[in-house]
Amino acid sequence: MDAATVTATLQQPIAQELLFSDIPARLSYVGRDGDPRVVPTAFWWNGEAIVIVTVPRSAKVAAIRSHPRVAIAVDRPGMPPRSLLIRGAATVEIVDGVPDEFVEGSRKIMPAEAMPEWEAGVRALYAQTAVITVVPDHVVLHDFETTVPKAVADLIAAHGDPR
């Protein structure tokens, strides 16, 4: 997918709504044993990349270093469903301390009253963290109003829209 299409898709209002929502992402990667994994995770969108922060000894860190291609889904339940599907190559960097992206990504999914204690605990516990950065190179947005999966669009084209 070309970079202009990726950028245009990520700038759409529904994509922005999902990227800055209180919905955890689902990170999909290939485990070191070759089997697929999907894990929910807090994340931060910095305008160019998805940033996920974790413990350096996390299984996903070693796996992503071995197989850097990942997929990320951020989707909202309810009708109409909305989903943002992202693919890209991930990089992993071990850094000292707790990056702001970890705190900001966690703030989106954690009750405000729990944040001060959680942040203090994390900053006291983590001497280092692993920063996983995914620059999207393929993005699909389905809002089921203006965009639908290709298979659904093909079905509608063949049989007509039931609405």
C-alpha positions in Angstrom: 0.0 0.0 0.0 1.4 3.4 -0.9 2.3 5.9 1.9 -0.2 8.5 0.8 -3.1 6.0 1.1 -1.8 5.0 4.6 -1.6 8.6 5.7 -5.0 9.5 4.3 -6.7 6.5 5.9 -5.1 7.2 9.3 -6.2 10.9 9.1 -9.9 10.0 8.6 -12.0 11.1 11.6 -13.1 7.5 12.5 -9.5 6.3 12.4 -8.5 9.2 14.7 -11.4 8.4 17.0 -10.2 4.8 17.3 -6.5 5.8 17.7 -7.2 8.1 20.6 -10.0 6.1 22.2 -10.0 4.2 25.4 -9.9 0.9 23.5 -6.8 -1.3 23.9 -5.1 -2.5 20.7 -4.8 -6.1 19.8 -1.2 -6.8 18.8 -0.7 -9.8 16.6 2.7 -11.3 16.1 4.5 -14.6 15.4 5.8 -16.3 18.5 9.3 -17.8 18.6 7.7 -21.2 18.2 6.2 -20.1 14.9 2.6 -20.0 16.3 0.6 -16.8 16.0 -0.2 -14.7 19.1 -2.7 -11.9 19.8 -2.4 -9.8 23.0 -4.4 -6.8 24.1 -2.2 -3.8 25.0 -2.2 -0.2 25.8 -0.7 1.9 23.0 0.1 5.5 22.0 -0.3 6.9 18.5 2.3 9.6 18.0 1.1 10.8 14.6 3.5 8.5 12.7 3.7 5.2 14.6 2.0 3.0 17.1 4.1 2.9 20.3 3.7 0.0 22.7 5.8 -0.2 25.9 6.4 -3.4 27.8 8.9 -5.3 30.0 12.2 -6.0 28.3 11.9 -9.7 29.1 8.4 -10.0 27.7 7.9 -12.9 25.3 6.7 -10.5 22.6 10.0 -8.6 22.6 12.0 -11.6 21.7 9.4 -12.8 19.2 9.2 -9.4 17.4 12.9 -9.2 17.2 12.9 -12.5 15.4 9.8 -11.8 13.2 9.2 -8.0 13.1 6.1 -8.0 10.9 3.0 -7.4 13.1 -0.6 -6.6 12.8 -2.6 -4.3 15.1 -6.4 -4.0 15.4 -8.3 -1.3 17.2 -12.0 -1.9 17.0 -15.1 -0.7 18.7 -18.1 -2.9 19.6 -21.6 -2.0 18.9 -23.4 -1.0 15.7 -22.2 -0.1 13.4 -18.9 -1.8 14.2 -15.7 0.2 13.5 -12.3 -1.3 13.0 -8.9 0.0 12.2 -6.5 -2.7 10.9 -2.8 -1.9 10.7 0.2 -3.8 9.5 3.8 -2.9 9.6 7.4 -3.7 10.7 8.1 -3.3 14.4 11.3 -2.2 15.9 12.3 -2.8 19.5 14.4 -0.5 21.6 15.4 -1.0 25.3 15.4 2.3 27.1 16.1 3.4 30.7 13.0 4.3 32.8 9.4 4.7 31.7 8.7 6.6 28.5 5.9 9.1 28.4 4.2 7.0 25.7 3.7 4.2 28.2 2.0 6.5 30.7 -0.1 8.3 28.0 -1.2 5.0 26.4 -2.1 3.6 29.8 -4.0 6.7 30.8 -6.4 6.1 27.9 -7.5 2.8 29.4 -7.2 3.3 33.1 -9.5 5.1 35.4 -8.2 8.6 36.2 -8.3 8.0 40.0 -6.0 5.0 39.6 -3.4 6.7 37.5 -1.3 8.4 40.2 -0.7 5.2 42.2 -0.2 3.1 39.0 2.3 5.6 37.5 4.3 5.9 40.7 4.4 2.1 41.0 5.5 1.6 37.4 8.2 4.3 37.6 9.5 2.7 40.8 9.5 -0.9 39.4 10.8 -0.5 35.8 14.5 0.4 35.5 14.2 -0.3 31.8 11.4 -0.8 29.3 11.1 -2.1 25.8 9.6 0.3 23.3 8.0 -1.4 20.4 7.4 1.0 17.5 5.2 0.1 14.5 5.2 2.4 11.5 2.1 1.5 9.5 2.6 0.4 5.9 -0.8 -1.1 5.3 -4.0 0.3 6.9 -7.7 -0.6 6.4 -10.6 1.2 8.0 -14.1 -0.3 8.2 -16.9 1.8 9.5 -19.7 -0.3 7.9 -21.3 2.9 6.7 -18.9 4.2 4.1 -16.4 1.3 4.0 -17.0 -2.4 4.4 -14.7 -5.5 4.0 -14.2 -6.3 0.3 -16.0 -9.6 0.6 -19.1 -7.8 1.9 -18.9 -5.2 -0.8 -18.6 -7.9 -3.4 -21.7 -9.6 -1.9 -23.7 -6.4 -2.0 -22.6 -5.8 -5.6 -23.8 -9.2 -6.6 -27.1 -9.2 -4.7 -27.9 -5.6 -4.0 -27.9 -3.7 -0.8 -30.5 -5.1 1.6 -31.2 -1.8 3.3 
